[in-house]
Amino acid sequence: MQRILEQPPTGVTISAVPARYSKAELRLAGGKLIKDGKPVTLRVPSTSEAIRITGRVQPTTAAP
């Protein structure tokens, strides 16, 4: 990755932003969401449906 960022193709500009969380912070948070290799069931008090966290972003539709 560093090699690619050092010499981008002609006409390509790159900007980088610092990480918001450290790797240790992300691992700690992940440990709270995954137990024994399986996702933890999360619930919101206002709904009876469980929340499932995945690595994919779900598309949303805008309200009319």
C-alpha positions in Angstrom: 0.0 0.0 0.0 2.8 2.4 0.9 4.5 1.8 -2.5 1.2 2.6 -4.3 0.7 5.8 -2.3 4.2 7.0 -2.9 3.9 7.0 -6.7 0.3 7.3 -7.9 -0.5 7.2 -11.6 -0.3 10.5 -13.5 -3.3 12.6 -12.9 -4.3 10.8 -9.7 -4.2 12.7 -6.4 -4.3 10.9 -3.0 -5.1 12.2 0.4 -5.1 10.2 3.6 -6.8 10.8 6.9 -5.5 9.5 10.2 -7.2 6.5 11.7 -10.0 7.3 14.1 -9.4 4.3 16.3 -6.3 2.3 17.0 -6.0 -1.4 16.1 -6.2 -2.3 19.8 -9.4 -0.3 20.2 -11.0 -2.0 17.2 -10.0 -5.5 18.5 -11.5 -4.7 21.9 -14.8 -3.5 20.4 -14.8 -6.6 18.1 -14.4 -8.8 21.1 -17.6 -7.4 22.6 -19.5 -8.2 19.4 -18.2 -11.6 18.6 -18.0 -14.5 21.1 -16.5 -17.9 20.2 -16.4 -16.8 16.5 -20.1 -16.1 16.4 -21.8 -12.7 16.4 -23.5 -11.7 19.7 -27.2 -11.1 19.5 -27.9 -7.4 20.1 -31.3 -6.0 20.9 -32.7 -2.5 21.0 -35.3 -1.9 23.8 -37.8 -0.2 21.3 -38.0 -3.2 19.0 -38.3 -7.0 19.3 -36.0 -7.7 16.3 -32.4 -8.6 16.9 -29.7 -6.5 15.3 -27.2 -8.3 13.2 -23.8 -6.6 12.5 -22.1 -7.7 9.3 -19.1 -6.3 7.4 -21.4 -5.1 4.6 -23.1 -1.8 4.4 -26.8 -2.1 3.7 -28.2 0.4 1.2 -30.7 2.8 2.5 -33.5 4.6 0.8 -34.3 8.3 1.4 -37.7 9.2 2.8 -39.9 10.9 0.3 
